[in-house]
Amino acid sequence: MGIFIDDFERTEYSEQIHAMLGRALIIATRFDSMCDTLAKAYSLKQNLIISALSEEEWGKFVKNLISKFTTLNNNINSFKLPNEISKILHKARKSRNEIAHSVTKGLEGCLDIRLKHEDLIKTLKKLVGDIADGDMFISILISKFNGDPILNQQSLSTYKDEIINWVIDP
């Protein structure tokens, strides 16, 4: 068959792998989406404060802002955060990109003989851990922006492990 997929075997092992990859993609997408939401909220707030737009102009501005695509990199840079936090967010961005674009390359068909389970788990733990670190900071920033309470210290200390376990555990 050449280029077409011809191996559609599904085993318990391959189903576990696909489930982990799906949950990892959910975490990666969540981080990206939250960064995008916060960047747009900051822009709205800034423009609301410094501009006295007519109702029609304001409607156009909001519509344009919501429909505009911005990259995760640009969203993170727009926050103008201290360097240490920016590094964490950019590390999460790179891990998000690896999950979204690289991790699943070549993983079609039955994975029982193509993939070492331990290697994938090790890779996903690292990538998802990086994203969880970024997710925690973005969640804190959004909570502060909204005036919502932040998780207590105990919950924050286990947040990363809870996300990793949710992705990795069968």
N, C-alpha and C positions, 0 to 999 in steps of 0.2 A: 504493500500500500504506500510505501515511501513516506511522504510528508504528513499524511493523515494519521491521527491517533488510531491504533488498532488494538490497544490493550486496555480493556475496560474492567478488568478484574478488581473487585473490591473485597478486601479482607478486614478483619477486626483491626489489625495493625495499621493498614493504610487509612482506615476510617479515623483512628486516633490521631494520625499525622495530619490529616486534612482538618480535623476539628481544632487541633492546636494552631495550625496556620490560619484558620478562619478567625479564631479568637485573637491571635496576634494582629491580624489585619484590622479587627475592630478597635483594638487599643491604638494602633497607629493612626487610624482614621479619626478617632476621637481626639487625639492630640492635635492633629492638623486642623480639624474643625473648630476646636476651642481656641486655637491661636488666631484663626481667621475671624471668629466671632469677637474676640477681645480687640483685635486690631481695628475692626469696623466700629466697635463701640467707642474706643478711644477717639477715633476720627469724628464720629458723630458728636461726642461730647465737646471736643475741641472746636468744631465748627459751630456748634450751638452757642458756645460761649463767645466766640470772636466775631460772629456774623449775625447780622439782622436781615436775614433773607425774607423775601415775600413768601407767602404760603406756596405759591406755584414753584418758585425757585427752590424752596426747601424740599418739596415733593420730588423735584427732579434730582436734587442732590442725593436724597436718601435712595431713590430708585437706582441711580448710577452706582452709588456705593455698594448697595446690596448685590447688584448684578455683576459688579466688577470682579474679575478673577485676580487674585494676588497670590504670589508664591508663598510657601511656608517660610522660606528664607526672608523675604521682604516683610512678612508679618512680624517675625521675631525681631528683625532689625528696627521696625517701627516702634517697638516698646521702649527703646532707649533705656535699658536696664543696666545695672552694674555689670562689669565684665564677667564676674564669676557666675552670675545667673545666666547671662547670655551664652556663656560656654556650655552650661548644662542644657539649655534649650536647643542650641545648635547640635550638640551631641545627640539629643533626642530626635532632632530633625534628620540627621544622617541615618540614625537607626530606623526611623520611620521610612525613609526612602529605600533602605535596604530591604525591609520587609515588603514594601509595596512593589519594588521593582526587581529584586534580585534573588531573594531566598527561595522562591518557588521555581526558578528556571530549571527545566529538565525533570520536574517532578510529576510528569503525566504517567498514567498507567499504574500498574501494580508496583508499589514502593517496597514490598517485602525484600526484594533482592537488590534494590538500587540505592538504598539509603541506610546509613547507620543511625539508628534511633538516638543513641547517646550524643552523637555529633550535632544533630538537629536540636536536641534539647539544650545543649550547651550554647549553641548559637542563639536560639530563641530567648533563653534566660538573659543573656547579655543584652540583646537588642531590646527586648521588652523592658528590662530593668532600666536601660537608658531612657526609654520613652516614659516609663513610670516616674522617673525623677523629674523629667520635663512636665509631665502631666500634673504632678503635685504643685509645682510652681505656678503653672497656668491656672490651676484650680484655686490656689490662694489668691492670685491676682484678680481673677473674676469674682471671687467672694468679696474681696476688698472693694472692687469697683461697684458691686451691687449692694454693699453694706450688709452682706450676709455673714453669719458666723463662720469661722474657720475650724476645721477639725481640731480636737484636742491633741496634745503632744503624743499621747499613747497611740491614738489612731494614726497620726502622721508617721510615727515610727514603724508601723506595720503596713502602711499603705503600699509600698513597693512590693513587699513579699506577697501581699494579698493579690495584687495584680499578676505577678509572675505565677503564683500558684493557680490562679484561675485560668491562665493561658496554658500551662504545662500539664496540670493534673488531668488524667483521663476522665 
